[in-house]
Amino acid sequence: MLMRPPKDSAQDSSIDDPSTSGLHITNLPDEIIHEIISIAIACSHWRTAYCECALALSRVCKIFYRITQSLLFKNIEFSWPHCWVPACTPVRCLYRTIGENPYLGTLCKSVSFHIPSVTVDPTLEDYVLGEELLSWLPNVTSFALRGGFDKPYTWPFLKRAFRNLTLVKSLTLSRECWDLYLAPVCDLVQTMRLQSLTIYGICAQDDKAILAPISKVSKKQFISIAHLLTMDKEFERSSSITGLDLDDFGDTPEALRRFLKLPKALEHFRFGNGYSGQISWDLGHFQSLLQDHRSSLKGIEIGALGREKKDISFLNFPNLETLNLSCFVVSPSPEVACATLLGPKLHTFIWDFTVIDQSSESWIDFGQKQKDWILKFAELAIAQQSALRKIEIIFTPDRWSCPQTREQLRDWGWPWDLMDEVRDAIKPDIELSYNKCWEKQECLDRIEERERNEREEKEKLDGNQDIRQVWGARETWFEG
């Protein structure tokens, strides 16, 4: 939609001219008005509400119009069912709007869109409009794409687009089907000047063949070799990527080892929860995988890999400051954990109970055993005068797993009471923080409501039983 500035009118001019009726919000500097409008728009969580709020504010006065215009086009996002290729109606409208007013394209800083992997099979011509539209967004710094990686024209389309989008620093690629492989990703990013790369859903590859450059691959060849990974020697340790975020990684440790040869010096590495791959990962894999970046890494996050625990030492990571580990991969011995995790500069340790699966973490995942573990770990860290100054616990149990009766609440205990005890015991040497997502009174209210419903149900059943007894007596009387 092409936004037009408000028409000149008595009402509009009175708003734009504070002298006519005292002090107005328009008296404030543009920077402050920008922050106010940004907050107002951000309160509209859904994209449609976001746009409607911005459009409404743009009609207030010319100052609001100018500021909301920059916010409306700052982040361009098209998610399912709207697709960039083939261009859906909203994308075509955006194409027409920016074509009529190229200045709007220069306002865009972030673009995120979708290419379907299963519903359509786009032709080369289908990519033309999307490619031209991207060329009109020269100031984009954040780029995200979901789906379409099995289409033979998608990767050449991306490579051509990034020749114009030279300011992109953050790239996110997310699979829609089982069609995202490391090889074309490597071919795409090795010449880009990225700072952050996020990949969701890498699929398994075949290490037996060599990948030709994607730009020289035919449609028939693409299907057979798109899942293979090699890297030219000239690109090893050449990438400017400092932050790598991998989630649902389904490939092998060897494939990841090859890919980690690309960045010159990683500062932040995240390996999130993964359940779809057939490879069994454990913490020990990362001992060798991260060795080449041990001097530069400042933050490491490793999610739930499985229930098998293998120790890893971060003592030779001299600049590691923040370590985020799933509770399911940390050693069950606090002595071993303290002796292997506390590097020379590690000041923040995050103990994460998050489970991203068919069910989340359970209420009983944090109990007396976990309290004793983290307390002992903190006491050992204090005793050896480590750099550790903060421990954070991420624990958000499923509400359906909460205590259902007063007896369960008494037996299970209240997790955050246990955390409070640890917090009080280790301060002021170490700060303990945690997300208290439940209040005890809220849990008691749910238990009381459950008890009340059970009483009402019992009374209802008892009443029905009395009625049946009365009717039974009447039937006996009539038969007599």
Buried (B, 14 or more C-beta within 10 A) or exposed (E): EEBEBBEEEEEBEBBBEBEEEEEBBBEBEEEEBBEBBBEBBEEBEEEEEBBEBBBEBBBBBBBBBBBBBBBBBEBBEBEEEBBBBBBBEEBEEBBEBBBEEEEBBBBBBBBBBBBBBEEBEBEEEBBEBBBEBBBBBBEBBBBBBBBBBBBBBBBBBBBBBBEBBEBBBBBBBBBBBBBBBBBBBBBBBBEBEBBBBBBBBBBBBEBEBEBBEBEEBEEEEBEEBBBBBEBEEEBBEBBEBBBBBBBBBBBBBEBBBBBBBBBEBBBBBBBBBBEEBEBEBBBBBBBEBBEBBBEBBBBBBBBBBBEEBBBBEBBEBEBBBBBBBBBBBBBEBBEBBBBBBBBEBBBBBBBBBBBBEEEBBBBBBBBEEBBEBBBBBBBBBEEEEBBBBEBBBBBBBEEEBBBBEEEBBEEBBBBBEBBBEBBEBBEEBBBBBBEEEBEEEEBEEBBEEEEEEEEEEEEEEEEEEEEEEEEEEEEEEEEE
